């Protein structure tokens, strides 16, 4: 794998940070709106990227431009009136924020690409792809990813609780899927296919 050069890092850093920050703030904001003040009290409802970055997850996202992770926003489901359902919405909020940001950047690209310098044009394209990748990756129904919260909210309680109880197994499975290339084979075609549609070819 070729390491990004300094110019490459300067181009990728803004869309990467925006993707991470919007994802995490969306989790915390929805949790707060549903009655949980934990993220707000921890200072996580902020656009300051230093409050959200996980060093390893950020490096993975830089080099893959597809998958990565941030420090999880603290959520306490005991504040929720309907814990399982509300956790589903909290989990869904992060990927949805990424998809909305990808759409916004794609519209900006379509409107301004002919007027922009090449570096800013590339930045917008990377922004679309990074947000699609982060959203799709987190929707995988493997604990502790957001998709597991969504699936747990859909499953009947008799299946949802045992499913979430084995989160530690999901973490090992996730690492295995990443390093064997299975995740890339699932997500990368979707990223490039969707970005092609959004960016207009």
N, C-alpha and C positions, 0 to 999 in steps of 0.2 A: 504493500500500500504506500502511495506517495504522500509524504507529509505536505500539508498546505504551506505555501510560502507566506511571507509577511503580508503581501498584497491580498492573497487569498483569504487570510485570516481577517484582515480589515474589512473585506467585502462580506464575509460570512457572519461576522460577529453581530452586526445589528439585527438581521432577521432571525438569527439563532436566539439571541437574548429576548427579542420580542415574543418569539414562539413560546419560550419557557415561561416568561413572566405572565403572559396572557393566560396560559394553561393553568398555572398555579393560582393566580388571582381569581380566576373563574371558579375553581374549586372552593376557595375560601369565601368568595362573595355569595355563592349559592348556599353554602352551609350557614353563613351569617343570616341570610334572608329566611332560612328555614328554622332559625332560632338558636343556632350554635355560635357563641361569640368567641370560641377558642382561637380561630385563625386571626380574627381582628385583634384580640388581646395580645397575640404573639407578634403583631406587627407584620403579618403576611398579606394584608390587603393593600399592598404597595406596589408601585411600578419599579421600585429599586431592585435591579437584578441580583444584587449581592445577597438579598434576603432569601432568594429562591435557588441559587445555583448549587448543584452537587458537582464537585470537581471531576469525578470519574464519569458521571453521566454526561457532563458537558463535553469532555474529550471524545467520548464515543460519538456524540452527535456531530461534533466538528468533523471527524474523520469519515463517518458513514454518510452524513448529510441525510440521514433517514431515521435512525433510531437513537434514543437517548432518554435521559430522565433527570429530574430535579429533586430537591429535597421535598419530601411529601408535606403537604399542608396539614397541620394538626386538625383533626376533626373528632368531636366527641358525640357519638350518636345518641347518648343519653339525653341530650337537649332536644332531640327531635320528637315530634308528636307521633310520627310513623317511621321509626328508625330504618327499617329495611327499604321502604319506598324512598325515603328522603336520601339515604345513602346512594341509592341508584341515581338520583338526580345530581347529587354532588359528584359522583363518578363520571357521569355523562357530560357535566359542564366543561371539564377541561378539553376533551377532544372536540366538542362543539365549538369552543372558543377558537381552537386551531383551525377548524374548517372555515369558520367565518372570516378569520384573519387571512387565510389562503385566498378566499373569494375576493376580499377587499384588495389584496395585493395584486391579484390577477386583473381586476378591473382597472387598477391604477396602471398596471403594465400595458394593458390594451389602449388606454387613453394617452399615455405619455411616452411609451417606448421610442417612437421616432424622434422625440425631442431630447432624450436623455443621453448622457455619455455612457459608453459601453459598461463601465464599472457599476453604475446605478441600475442599468438594465439587467445585468447579471444578478445584482443584489435582490431585485424584485423576483426574478425567476427562482433563485435559491429560497427566498422567503416563502413562495408558494409551495415548493417541494418540501422544505423543512416542516412547515405546518401540516401538510398532508401526511408526511411520514410520522410526525409526533402524534397526530390524532389517530391514525390507523394503528400504529404500534400500541398505543394505550388502550385501544378498543379490543385487543386480543383478550379472550375470556380466560386468562391465566392469572391467578392471584400472584402478586398483589397489584396487578395492573387495573386500570379503571374499568376495563371490560368485565372483570370479575364482579365488581360491584353492580354493574348493570345486569349481568346474568343472575346474580343473587337476588336482585329485586324482581326478576321475572319468575324465577323458579318458585315452586311451593316451599313453605318453610321446612318441610320434612327433608327436602333436598338441599336447600340453600345453606342451612347452618352447617351440615357436615362438609359441604363444598368449601366454605370459607374457613372451616376449622383446620384444614390442611394447607394453609397458605404457605407454610415453609416448604412443602413439597413443590408447590407451584413455582417458587423462586428457583429451585434447582432445575425444574423443567424448563423454565424460561431461559436460564443460562445455557442449557443444553441446546435448545432450539436456536438460540442466537449463534452459538459457536459452531454448530453444524450447518449453518446457512439456511435452515428451514424458514426462519422469520424473513430473511432477505428475499427468498424465492416467493414468499406470499405477498410481502408488502411492496417491494420495489416495482413489480409490474403495475400495481395499482397506483403508486405514486406517479410514475411516468405517464400512465394512461390518463389519469385524472388531470395532471398538470397540462398535458397536451390539450385536453378539452378546454380547461380554464383559460390557458394562455393563447389558444387559437392556433395551435400548430407551431 
